[in-house]
Amino acid sequence: TCYPNPAYDQVHIQYQLKHLDPYAAFWLTDLMGRRITEVPLDPALQHQTIDVSALPSGMYFYQIRTTDGGSAMGKLVIRH
C-alpha cells in the first residue's frame, strides 16, 4: 500500500515481505519510465516513510520489487 495519494511531502509504504528475501526495494519512475528513486525496504519493518518533497508535482509510477521476483505496482500523484 502506498498512501496518501495524492502525496504532498511524504509517502507511506506499507508492505509485507518474506524474511528470507535478501533484498526488496521501492522504485519510483516518471511517466517516461526513468527511475527517479530506489529505496531499500527492510523486511522486518513492514512500513517505511519516503520524502517526496523535492520531486516536482505530477504523476509517477511506483513498484515494490523483491529478488525472488515478487512485485506490486501502482500510480502515485504528487502535489505541492
Stockholm file with secondary structure:
# STOCKHOLM 1.0

chainA/1-80         TCYPNPAYDQVHIQYQLKHLDPYAAFWLTDLMGRRITEVPLDPALQHQTIDVSALPSGMYFYQIRTTDGGSAMGKLVIRH
#=GR chainA/1-80 SS CEESSSBSSEEEEECCCCTTCSCEEEEEECTTCCEEEEEECCTTTCEEEEECTTSCSEEEEEEEEETTSCEEEEEEEECC
#=GC SS_cons        CEESSSBSSEEEEECCCCTTCSCEEEEEECTTCCEEEEEECCTTTCEEEEECTTSCSEEEEEEEEETTSCEEEEEEEECC
//
